[in-house]
């Protein structure tokens, strides 16, 4: 199930980046705007994906601290 979420959100981000690429108004800063939007979307997607996967599959299993160990 997690693979579907990662791919589907990546697909949505790619569509938004493509739309921003083609809908950027012409001008002397067109390349700068395109690059900035693409970079911002990529960074936000990577941050979300890493956080999502880290919570879904933690490296260290949580332990309860309020339990007493029996002798």
Biopython code that builds the backbone (N, CA, C, O; Angstrom):
import numpy as np
from Bio.PDB.StructureBuilder import StructureBuilder

atoms = [
    (1, "UNK", "N", (0.815, -1.191, 0.000)),
    (1, "UNK", "CA", (0.000, 0.000, 0.000)),
    (1, "UNK", "C", (0.866, 1.266, 0.000)),
    (1, "UNK", "O", (0.484, 2.277, -0.589)),
    (2, "UNK", "N", (2.014, 1.214, 0.649)),
    (2, "UNK", "CA", (2.846, 2.412, 0.719)),
    (2, "UNK", "C", (3.432, 2.749, -0.658)),
    (2, "UNK", "O", (3.591, 3.925, -0.987)),
    (3, "UNK", "N", (3.751, 1.736, -1.457)),
    (3, "UNK", "CA", (4.291, 1.987, -2.792)),
    (3, "UNK", "C", (3.290, 2.772, -3.637)),
    (3, "UNK", "O", (3.675, 3.662, -4.396)),
    (4, "UNK", "N", (2.006, 2.441, -3.505)),
    (4, "UNK", "CA", (0.970, 3.147, -4.261)),
    (4, "UNK", "C", (0.921, 4.618, -3.869)),
    (4, "UNK", "O", (0.792, 5.482, -4.736)),
    (5, "UNK", "N", (1.024, 4.915, -2.573)),
    (5, "UNK", "CA", (0.980, 6.302, -2.126)),
    (5, "UNK", "C", (2.183, 7.100, -2.634)),
    (5, "UNK", "O", (2.037, 8.234, -3.090)),
    (6, "UNK", "N", (3.358, 6.502, -2.550)),
    (6, "UNK", "CA", (4.568, 7.188, -2.988)),
    (6, "UNK", "C", (4.500, 7.485, -4.486)),
    (6, "UNK", "O", (4.826, 8.591, -4.918)),
    (7, "UNK", "N", (4.079, 6.507, -5.267)),
    (7, "UNK", "CA", (4.013, 6.684, -6.725)),
    (7, "UNK", "C", (2.898, 7.651, -7.117)),
    (7, "UNK", "O", (3.088, 8.490, -7.997)),
    (8, "UNK", "N", (1.739, 7.540, -6.471)),
    (8, "UNK", "CA", (0.627, 8.415, -6.844)),
    (8, "UNK", "C", (0.914, 9.874, -6.501)),
    (8, "UNK", "O", (0.598, 10.766, -7.288)),
    (9, "UNK", "N", (1.507, 10.125, -5.341)),
    (9, "UNK", "CA", (1.860, 11.507, -5.003)),
    (9, "UNK", "C", (2.977, 12.005, -5.923)),
    (9, "UNK", "O", (2.971, 13.168, -6.324)),
    (10, "UNK", "N", (3.925, 11.148, -6.257)),
    (10, "UNK", "CA", (4.966, 11.529, -7.206)),
    (10, "UNK", "C", (4.400, 11.875, -8.576)),
    (10, "UNK", "O", (4.860, 12.806, -9.236)),
    (11, "UNK", "N", (3.397, 11.113, -8.994)),
    (11, "UNK", "CA", (2.739, 11.394, -10.265)),
    (11, "UNK", "C", (2.030, 12.753, -10.235)),
    (11, "UNK", "O", (2.098, 13.510, -11.204)),
    (12, "UNK", "N", (1.360, 13.057, -9.140)),
    (12, "UNK", "CA", (0.670, 14.346, -8.999)),
    (12, "UNK", "C", (1.690, 15.490, -9.000)),
    (12, "UNK", "O", (1.470, 16.517, -9.642)),
    (13, "UNK", "N", (2.787, 15.314, -8.294)),
    (13, "UNK", "CA", (3.827, 16.348, -8.266)),
    (13, "UNK", "C", (4.421, 16.536, -9.661)),
    (13, "UNK", "O", (4.698, 17.667, -10.062)),
    (14, "UNK", "N", (4.619, 15.458, -10.400)),
    (14, "UNK", "CA", (5.147, 15.557, -11.762)),
    (14, "UNK", "C", (4.170, 16.304, -12.674)),
    (14, "UNK", "O", (4.594, 17.087, -13.523)),
    (15, "UNK", "N", (2.884, 16.069, -12.507)),
    (15, "UNK", "CA", (1.884, 16.788, -13.304)),
    (15, "UNK", "C", (1.893, 18.276, -12.973)),
    (15, "UNK", "O", (1.809, 19.115, -13.870)),
    (16, "UNK", "N", (1.996, 18.602, -11.690)),
    (16, "UNK", "CA", (2.046, 20.013, -11.289)),
    (16, "UNK", "C", (3.312, 20.677, -11.830)),
    (16, "UNK", "O", (3.266, 21.818, -12.289)),
    (17, "UNK", "N", (4.436, 19.972, -11.779)),
    (17, "UNK", "CA", (5.691, 20.529, -12.303)),
    (17, "UNK", "C", (5.606, 20.733, -13.815)),
    (17, "UNK", "O", (6.084, 21.742, -14.333)),
    (18, "UNK", "N", (4.999, 19.779, -14.523)),
    (18, "UNK", "CA", (4.840, 19.937, -15.964)),
    (18, "UNK", "C", (3.912, 21.101, -16.296)),
    (18, "UNK", "O", (4.160, 21.848, -17.242)),
    (19, "UNK", "N", (2.851, 21.252, -15.520)),
    (19, "UNK", "CA", (1.940, 22.379, -15.740)),
    (19, "UNK", "C", (2.646, 23.707, -15.484)),
    (19, "UNK", "O", (2.467, 24.663, -16.238)),
    (20, "UNK", "N", (3.439, 23.765, -14.435)),
    (20, "UNK", "CA", (4.188, 24.996, -14.151)),
    (20, "UNK", "C", (5.219, 25.276, -15.239)),
    (20, "UNK", "O", (5.477, 26.432, -15.576)),
    (21, "UNK", "N", (5.805, 24.213, -15.787)),
    (21, "UNK", "CA", (6.798, 24.371, -16.850)),
    (21, "UNK", "C", (6.181, 25.017, -18.094)),
    (21, "UNK", "O", (6.773, 25.912, -18.697)),
    (22, "UNK", "N", (4.988, 24.552, -18.469)),
    (22, "UNK", "CA", (4.364, 25.057, -19.684)),
    (22, "UNK", "C", (3.551, 26.333, -19.469)),
    (22, "UNK", "O", (3.315, 27.071, -20.425)),
    (23, "UNK", "N", (3.121, 26.607, -18.246)),
    (23, "UNK", "CA", (2.293, 27.778, -17.981)),
    (23, "UNK", "C", (3.078, 28.980, -17.463)),
    (23, "UNK", "O", (2.485, 30.009, -17.142)),
    (24, "UNK", "N", (4.381, 28.866, -17.377)),
    (24, "UNK", "CA", (5.204, 29.986, -16.929)),
    (24, "UNK", "C", (5.177, 31.076, -17.999)),
    (24, "UNK", "O", (5.431, 30.805, -19.173)),
    (25, "UNK", "N", (4.866, 32.313, -17.589)),
    (25, "UNK", "CA", (4.814, 33.384, -18.589)),
    (25, "UNK", "C", (6.190, 33.669, -19.184)),
    (25, "UNK", "O", (7.214, 33.517, -18.518)),
    (26, "UNK", "N", (6.194, 34.081, -20.434)),
    (26, "UNK", "CA", (7.443, 34.381, -21.133)),
    (26, "UNK", "C", (8.056, 35.650, -20.551)),
    (26, "UNK", "O", (7.356, 36.556, -20.099)),
    (27, "UNK", "N", (9.340, 35.684, -20.577)),
    (27, "UNK", "CA", (10.054, 36.842, -20.057)),
    (27, "UNK", "C", (11.505, 36.493, -19.819)),
    (27, "UNK", "O", (11.945, 35.377, -20.096)),
    (28, "UNK", "N", (12.240, 37.454, -19.306)),
    (28, "UNK", "CA", (13.665, 37.220, -19.113)),
    (28, "UNK", "C", (13.948, 36.278, -17.945)),
    (28, "UNK", "O", (15.031, 35.696, -17.883)),
    (29, "UNK", "N", (12.999, 36.113, -17.017)),
    (29, "UNK", "CA", (13.188, 35.238, -15.861)),
    (29, "UNK", "C", (12.444, 33.912, -15.986)),
    (29, "UNK", "O", (12.214, 33.238, -14.982)),
    (30, "UNK", "N", (12.073, 33.537, -17.181)),
    (30, "UNK", "CA", (11.295, 32.316, -17.381)),
    (30, "UNK", "C", (12.062, 31.074, -16.929)),
    (30, "UNK", "O", (11.487, 30.196, -16.285)),
    (31, "UNK", "N", (13.325, 30.991, -17.252)),
    (31, "UNK", "CA", (14.130, 29.817, -16.877)),
    (31, "UNK", "C", (14.293, 29.761, -15.360)),
    (31, "UNK", "O", (14.231, 28.683, -14.769)),
    (32, "UNK", "N", (14.498, 30.908, -14.733)),
    (32, "UNK", "CA", (14.645, 30.963, -13.285)),
    (32, "UNK", "C", (13.367, 30.515, -12.580)),
    (32, "UNK", "O", (13.425, 29.764, -11.606)),
    (33, "UNK", "N", (12.226, 30.969, -13.063)),
    (33, "UNK", "CA", (10.943, 30.592, -12.459)),
    (33, "UNK", "C", (10.691, 29.103, -12.643)),
    (33, "UNK", "O", (10.282, 28.424, -11.701)),
    (34, "UNK", "N", (10.930, 28.591, -13.838)),
    (34, "UNK", "CA", (10.733, 27.158, -14.095)),
    (34, "UNK", "C", (11.613, 26.306, -13.197)),
    (34, "UNK", "O", (11.155, 25.334, -12.595)),
    (35, "UNK", "N", (12.866, 26.678, -13.117)),
    (35, "UNK", "CA", (13.810, 25.913, -12.303)),
    (35, "UNK", "C", (13.445, 25.975, -10.818)),
    (35, "UNK", "O", (13.528, 24.971, -10.111)),
    (36, "UNK", "N", (13.046, 27.143, -10.357)),
    (36, "UNK", "CA", (12.689, 27.302, -8.948)),
    (36, "UNK", "C", (11.462, 26.485, -8.582)),
    (36, "UNK", "O", (11.432, 25.846, -7.530)),
    (37, "UNK", "N", (10.459, 26.500, -9.432)),
    (37, "UNK", "CA", (9.244, 25.734, -9.162)),
    (37, "UNK", "C", (9.536, 24.230, -9.181)),
    (37, "UNK", "O", (9.077, 23.491, -8.311)),
    (38, "UNK", "N", (10.292, 23.793, -10.169)),
    (38, "UNK", "CA", (10.626, 22.371, -10.260)),
    (38, "UNK", "C", (11.464, 21.929, -9.064)),
    (38, "UNK", "O", (11.225, 20.856, -8.511)),
    (39, "UNK", "N", (12.430, 22.725, -8.662)),
    (39, "UNK", "CA", (13.275, 22.392, -7.520)),
    (39, "UNK", "C", (12.482, 22.388, -6.219)),
    (39, "UNK", "O", (12.673, 21.504, -5.383)),
    (40, "UNK", "N", (11.602, 23.357, -6.038)),
    (40, "UNK", "CA", (10.792, 23.415, -4.824)),
    (40, "UNK", "C", (9.851, 22.216, -4.731)),
    (40, "UNK", "O", (9.711, 21.621, -3.662)),
    (41, "UNK", "N", (9.212, 21.862, -5.831)),
    (41, "UNK", "CA", (8.312, 20.705, -5.822)),
    (41, "UNK", "C", (9.071, 19.407, -5.564)),
    (41, "UNK", "O", (8.592, 18.538, -4.836)),
    (42, "UNK", "N", (10.247, 19.277, -6.157)),
    (42, "UNK", "CA", (11.049, 18.072, -5.950)),
    (42, "UNK", "C", (11.494, 17.954, -4.497)),
    (42, "UNK", "O", (11.419, 16.873, -3.913)),
    (43, "UNK", "N", (11.954, 19.047, -3.914)),
    (43, "UNK", "CA", (12.394, 19.021, -2.516)),
    (43, "UNK", "C", (11.238, 18.728, -1.567)),
    (43, "UNK", "O", (11.396, 17.959, -0.618)),
    (44, "UNK", "N", (10.090, 19.326, -1.810)),
    (44, "UNK", "CA", (8.923, 19.060, -0.954)),
    (44, "UNK", "C", (8.484, 17.607, -1.075)),
    (44, "UNK", "O", (8.128, 16.982, -0.076)),
    (45, "UNK", "N", (8.506, 17.068, -2.289)),
    (45, "UNK", "CA", (8.120, 15.666, -2.474)),
    (45, "UNK", "C", (9.090, 14.737, -1.761)),
    (45, "UNK", "O", (8.664, 13.802, -1.082)),
    (46, "UNK", "N", (10.388, 14.982, -1.906)),
    (46, "UNK", "CA", (11.371, 14.126, -1.249)),
    (46, "UNK", "C", (11.248, 14.192, 0.268)),
    (46, "UNK", "O", (11.358, 13.167, 0.940)),
    (47, "UNK", "N", (11.021, 15.380, 0.814)),
    (47, "UNK", "CA", (10.856, 15.512, 2.270)),
    (47, "UNK", "C", (9.637, 14.739, 2.733)),
    (47, "UNK", "O", (9.692, 14.036, 3.742)),
    (48, "UNK", "N", (8.545, 14.863, 2.009)),
    (48, "UNK", "CA", (7.327, 14.129, 2.367)),
    (48, "UNK", "C", (7.556, 12.627, 2.267)),
    (48, "UNK", "O", (7.182, 11.890, 3.179)),
    (49, "UNK", "N", (8.157, 12.163, 1.187)),
    (49, "UNK", "CA", (8.353, 10.729, 0.981)),
    (49, "UNK", "C", (9.264, 10.131, 2.042)),
    (49, "UNK", "O", (8.979, 9.048, 2.554)),
    (50, "UNK", "N", (10.347, 10.810, 2.380)),
    (50, "UNK", "CA", (11.262, 10.296, 3.399)),
    (50, "UNK", "C", (10.577, 10.243, 4.753)),
    (50, "UNK", "O", (10.725, 9.260, 5.479)),
    (51, "UNK", "N", (9.829, 11.283, 5.106)),
    (51, "UNK", "CA", (9.117, 11.297, 6.383)),
    (51, "UNK", "C", (8.047, 10.221, 6.416)),
    (51, "UNK", "O", (7.891, 9.541, 7.430)),
    (52, "UNK", "N", (7.313, 10.052, 5.337)),
    (52, "UNK", "CA", (6.261, 9.039, 5.264)),
    (52, "UNK", "C", (6.835, 7.634, 5.415)),
    (52, "UNK", "O", (6.316, 6.822, 6.182)),
    (53, "UNK", "N", (7.895, 7.358, 4.687)),
    (53, "UNK", "CA", (8.500, 6.032, 4.754)),
    (53, "UNK", "C", (9.183, 5.770, 6.092)),
    (53, "UNK", "O", (9.191, 4.635, 6.568)),
    (54, "UNK", "N", (9.757, 6.804, 6.704)),
    (54, "UNK", "CA", (10.397, 6.628, 8.012)),
    (54, "UNK", "C", (9.370, 6.310, 9.088)),
    (54, "UNK", "O", (9.674, 5.564, 10.019)),
    (55, "UNK", "N", (8.176, 6.851, 8.986)),
    (55, "UNK", "CA", (7.131, 6.546, 9.952)),
    (55, "UNK", "C", (6.478, 5.208, 9.657)),
    (55, "UNK", "O", (5.987, 4.537, 10.565)),
    (56, "UNK", "N", (6.471, 4.824, 8.407)),
    (56, "UNK", "CA", (5.832, 3.570, 8.022)),
    (56, "UNK", "C", (6.702, 2.369, 8.373)),
    (56, "UNK", "O", (6.192, 1.334, 8.802)),
    (57, "UNK", "N", (8.012, 2.505, 8.191)),
    (57, "UNK", "CA", (8.953, 1.420, 8.478)),
    (57, "UNK", "C", (10.088, 1.954, 9.355)),
    (57, "UNK", "O", (11.177, 2.228, 8.849)),
    (58, "UNK", "N", (9.851, 2.106, 10.654)),
    (58, "UNK", "CA", (10.900, 2.667, 11.518)),
    (58, "UNK", "C", (12.087, 1.715, 11.652)),
    (58, "UNK", "O", (11.923, 0.496, 11.625)),
    (59, "UNK", "N", (13.278, 2.284, 11.796)),
    (59, "UNK", "CA", (14.471, 1.473, 11.957)),
    (59, "UNK", "C", (14.580, 0.903, 13.362)),
    (59, "UNK", "O", (15.074, -0.209, 13.549)),
    (60, "UNK", "N", (14.121, 1.658, 14.347)),
    (60, "UNK", "CA", (14.164, 1.223, 15.742)),
    (60, "UNK", "C", (12.733, 1.060, 16.224)),
    (60, "UNK", "O", (11.932, 1.990, 16.125)),
    (61, "UNK", "N", (12.409, -0.110, 16.741)),
    (61, "UNK", "CA", (11.053, -0.362, 17.229)),
    (61, "UNK", "C", (10.839, 0.371, 18.556)),
    (61, "UNK", "O", (11.699, 0.312, 19.435)),
    (62, "UNK", "N", (9.724, 1.051, 18.710)),
    (62, "UNK", "CA", (9.467, 1.760, 19.961)),
    (62, "UNK", "C", (9.230, 0.772, 21.107)),
    (62, "UNK", "O", (8.650, -0.294, 20.905)),
    (63, "UNK", "N", (9.685, 1.137, 22.314)),
    (63, "UNK", "CA", (9.486, 0.330, 23.509)),
    (63, "UNK", "C", (8.811, 1.177, 24.566)),
    (63, "UNK", "O", (9.081, 2.371, 24.695)),
    (64, "UNK", "N", (7.935, 0.546, 25.316)),
    (64, "UNK", "CA", (7.292, 1.246, 26.412)),
    (64, "UNK", "C", (8.252, 1.361, 27.588)),
    (64, "UNK", "O", (8.908, 0.385, 27.953)),
    (65, "UNK", "N", (8.335, 2.528, 28.171)),
    (65, "UNK", "CA", (9.243, 2.746, 29.284)),
    (65, "UNK", "C", (8.572, 2.535, 30.643)),
    (65, "UNK", "O", (9.256, 2.459, 31.664)),
    (66, "UNK", "N", (7.253, 2.442, 30.664)),
    (66, "UNK", "CA", (6.548, 2.348, 31.950)),
    (66, "UNK", "C", (6.301, 0.910, 32.401)),
    (66, "UNK", "O", (5.560, 0.698, 33.361)),
    (67, "UNK", "N", (6.898, -0.081, 31.743)),
    (67, "UNK", "CA", (6.727, -1.472, 32.106)),
    (67, "UNK", "C", (7.847, -1.923, 33.030)),
    (67, "UNK", "O", (9.002, -1.530, 32.862)),
    (68, "UNK", "N", (7.496, -2.749, 34.004)),
    (68, "UNK", "CA", (8.495, -3.344, 34.883)),
    (68, "UNK", "C", (8.878, -4.703, 34.352)),
    (68, "UNK", "O", (8.028, -5.471, 33.900)),
    (69, "UNK", "N", (10.153, -4.993, 34.408)),
    (69, "UNK", "CA", (10.608, -6.315, 34.000)),
    (69, "UNK", "C", (10.499, -7.270, 35.187)),
    (69, "UNK", "O", (10.876, -6.938, 36.311)),
    (70, "UNK", "N", (9.984, -8.439, 34.915)),
    (70, "UNK", "CA", (9.846, -9.446, 35.966)),
    (70, "UNK", "C", (11.175, -10.142, 36.196)),
    (70, "UNK", "O", (11.910, -10.428, 35.250)),
    (71, "UNK", "N", (11.483, -10.415, 37.470)),
    (71, "UNK", "CA", (12.715, -11.147, 37.808)),
    (71, "UNK", "C", (12.536, -12.615, 37.671)),
    (71, "UNK", "O", (13.472, -13.377, 37.916)),
]
sb = StructureBuilder()
sb.init_structure("model")
sb.init_model(0)
sb.init_chain("A")
sb.init_seg("    ")
for serial, (resi, resn, name, xyz) in enumerate(atoms, 1):
    if name == "N":
        sb.init_residue(resn, " ", resi, " ")
    sb.init_atom(name, np.array(xyz, "f"), 0.0, 1.0, " ", f" {name:<3s}", serial, name[0])
structure = sb.get_structure()
